[in-house]
Amino acid sequence: MTDKLYDFSRLPRFQGDIVTAFDLYWNQSYTIDQVDDLAPPQVMSFLDWYAHDYHTAADGRRITEILLDEEGVTLTEQERKLLHADSEALFSAFEVTGVEEAKSIGLLDVFQGLEFQVNYVPSLQGIGEGQLLLARLAASEDAHRFSWISALVPPEMEEDLKAYVQEMFAFYQGEHYQASWAQFLRERSYLFNHFLVQLSGELAAPKILLPYQEKTEAEPRPTVLTPGDVEPTERPSVLVPGRREGEPPPTVLVPGRDT
């Protein structure tokens, strides 16, 4: 199901969305023509956010919603269940509250205060109580599960990350009266990556995990970001915290379009 979702998200009809989304996710620290400078896990993290949380320009729907609406009849019942659960899942920071080897892991959403159990898989070997994970948890029949890619936050980064997200939530509530954490995590989950970008080069990068798999991969598979036949499109402006409305975005070169 994951391959179908990400193949769908890269269709030419979404070429303008993927460029705008890339700008937003990386806070314009990278442009899409620099995608080869990013490690495969970084591209995978972007695609996870883009497919699940980004609102497309045409009608505001997310990629997961569009795939369910337009291609749902072509999916198996199990694929529809998985995609619906992934579409509802929120990205957040989760503290490991307990580990039962080879059985389950307890997690606490540190912002919403919600507790979860996820099934143990070998790729999570070595995870310990008290550690902090950035992940998207989806509901399943017997427990919650990780939807795709997760990151283990270095201990020295944990408190600063929590403080940053709390500050951004207060800012969001100032613009959206009585907004909930669930609303914030759906609409502003790219801010987790903004925090990581700010600290790039200063602290060790979070360790990337692929806990949806039954066994560990030494290296994530390379991910192709853009379709090969990108055509010129007008790029809407992206407003991010710290940038003034009306300030023009930098020029972006798109592979296959510009030279």
Protein Blocks (a to p, Z undefined) as FASTA:
>chain_A
ZZmmmmmmmgfklmmmmmmmmmmmnnomacfklmmmpcfklmmmmmmmmmmmmccfklop
afklmmmmmmmmmpcfklmmmmmmmmmpccdddddfbdcehiaccdddfklopacddddd
fklgoiaghiacdddddddfkbccdfkbccdddfklmmmmmmmmmmmmmmmmmmmghiaf
klmmmmmmmmmmmmmmmmgojaccdddddfkbmbdcfbacdddfbdckbccdddddddde
hiaehiacdddddehkaZZ
